[in-house]
Amino acid sequence: MKKVTIVGGGLSGSEAAWQLAKAGYLVDLYEMRPKVKTEAHKTGDLAELVCSNSFRGASLTNAVGLLKEELRICGSLIMEAADFAALPAGGALAVDRVRFSKYITEKIKSEPLITFHDGEVVKIPEPPCIIATGPLTSKGLAEAISEKIGQSELAFYDAIAPIVYGESVNWEIVFKQSRYDKGGDDYANIPLSKDEYLKFIENIKSAEKVKPGEDLKPFEGCMPVEDMLERGDETLRYGPLKPVGLTDPRTGTRPHAVVQLRQDDKEGHLWNMVGFQTRMKFGEQVRVIRSLPGMENAEFVRMGSLHRNTFVNSPKCLNPSLELRDFKGVYLAGQITGVEGYVESTASGIAAVRHLIRGDIFPEETAIGSLCRYVSDPTRVDFQPMNISFGLMSSYFAEDKASIRDKDQRRLKTSEQAISSLRSFLAK
Ligand SMILES: Cc1cc2nc3c(=O)[nH]c(=O)nc-3n(C[C@H](O)[C@H](O)[C@H](O)COP(=O)(O)OP(=O)(O)OC[C@H]3O[C@@H](n4cnc5c(N)ncnc54)[C@H](O)[C@@H]3O)c2cc1C
């Protein structure tokens, strides 16, 4: 039987291990936690979600909704676990993070073809292997990868959002409602009047912040609120704090701004601050968040914090199969390749395995195929990590769709074509 080594039991590594085992391969899976910790993970479970509990939009008019559907068609363990641990979240797929990771851990550890090893790996294993050590790859291994591919590693920073205890929220002020009533009471909203909003942003601006250690850029899709505010006072009101589609039941009017909370566990004990990634110092977070109406007594389960994320310059060293161009049988998967996000990282694990087993790559009409092409396009300069979007899919710009004026129809048609192309590819 063929044997493959996987380093990293996160989203991409766990998915890759599962796919290989389902194809009858023996797998050696190495995970360094809990022996060696990262700055963001808190447990020793596999596939731990370090920040948001959301897998983002669920609809096929959304590229990440399409990507999730493609993963389900490929028999993804991560999607199976996400669907199992799903929580109410309007049009998004959010999960109970503990149930999610436990489900995956149990499946992987009880799979006879997967041998689990706990401990840090500091050398690139013999091929065939998949390096899936993520944005928080340990220093020793990051150096070994840099040396192997002959480039210094790249990095950016992003931040995580705080989680608060539901019982510490004043539910007489904070109201449950989804935008435009889509999804019932799935979100909770902290309403702000104009004065309260202005005071709140002044509080954020004057708070002491943690600075990135090096001269790093923030990731656009997960930018700390402080960095967003540097672009103008209204940025938050048009971003994560937008009040559209919401009516405060106490006043019968739309608030000037809202800070949203999303349920983070099955029981509704924990609430995640939506889009409120922050690099304020811990004491300052407590002060600033408690200044919000209804949050005067907020108690924190987890504080927001800043992290350095490692990735490689994939266009210079990876094929669309995610195999290193100069080292046959050595694959990278997950965020280290420059794909960004839980779903995207999972997809890259599936893509690497497919090539390892069958020697082919996902069609470019699919979201998985588009993502792999994006990170490996040798003509790309100033490479930066990306979430999936229809903008990465060449089929979205094809003549038959470019003429469709309704955006949702155009996206839906692109998704339908992607799914049909994926089914033919898998049936080959
Ligand atoms: C602070 C932060 C916040 C984020 N917030 C979000 C978010 O809200 N939404 C989102 O979609 N994405 C978010 N991301 C991105 C998210 O981490 C990735 O999308 C996803 O977890 C990456 O999957 P992965 O498999 O590449 O890495 P991970 O899931 O991080 O898995 C990598 C695993 O490898 C292990 N490991 C590392 N080095 C070694 C070694 N040398 N030997 C053995 N094991 C090793 C780690 O312990 C880890 O378990 C965030 C990332 C960070 C760092």
The ligand as an ORCA input file, in Angstrom:
! r2SCAN-3c Opt
* xyz 0 1
  C      -5.171     34.740     13.786
  C      -5.877     34.137     12.637
  C      -7.224     34.378     12.436
  C      -7.893     33.791     11.369
  N      -9.224     34.003     11.198
  C      -9.894     33.369     10.217
  C     -11.302     33.507     10.080
  O     -11.931     34.160     10.866
  N     -11.916     32.878      9.065
  C     -11.231     32.120      8.184
  O     -11.862     31.553      7.277
  N      -9.899     31.960      8.288
  C      -9.222     32.575      9.281
  N      -7.864     32.443      9.418
  C      -7.173     31.709      8.488
  C      -7.178     30.254      9.003
  O      -6.158     29.945      9.859
  C      -6.977     29.400      7.916
  O      -7.907     29.750      7.003
  C      -7.073     27.930      8.196
  O      -7.107     27.501      9.541
  C      -5.842     27.467      7.584
  O      -5.903     26.094      7.481
  P      -4.540     25.333      7.399
  O      -4.867     23.915      7.347
  O      -3.690     25.917      6.354
  O      -3.832     25.699      8.777
  P      -4.275     25.378     10.271
  O      -5.712     25.113     10.345
  O      -3.686     26.463     11.109
  O      -3.523     24.015     10.559
  C      -2.126     23.910     10.586
  C      -1.745     22.916     11.665
  O      -0.363     22.617     11.562
  C       0.195     22.532     12.866
  N       1.639     22.786     12.756
  C       2.269     23.956     12.480
  N       3.601     23.746     12.388
  C       3.812     22.430     12.609
  C       4.974     21.602     12.643
  N       6.196     22.098     12.425
  N       4.838     20.276     12.911
  C       3.591     19.728     13.133
  N       2.468     20.476     13.119
  C       2.571     21.801     12.834
  C      -0.581     23.576     13.645
  O      -0.572     23.293     15.028
  C      -1.984     23.460     13.046
  O      -2.800     22.562     13.746
  C      -7.170     32.995     10.481
  C      -5.823     32.744     10.690
  C      -5.175     33.292     11.771
  C      -3.730     32.983     11.991
*
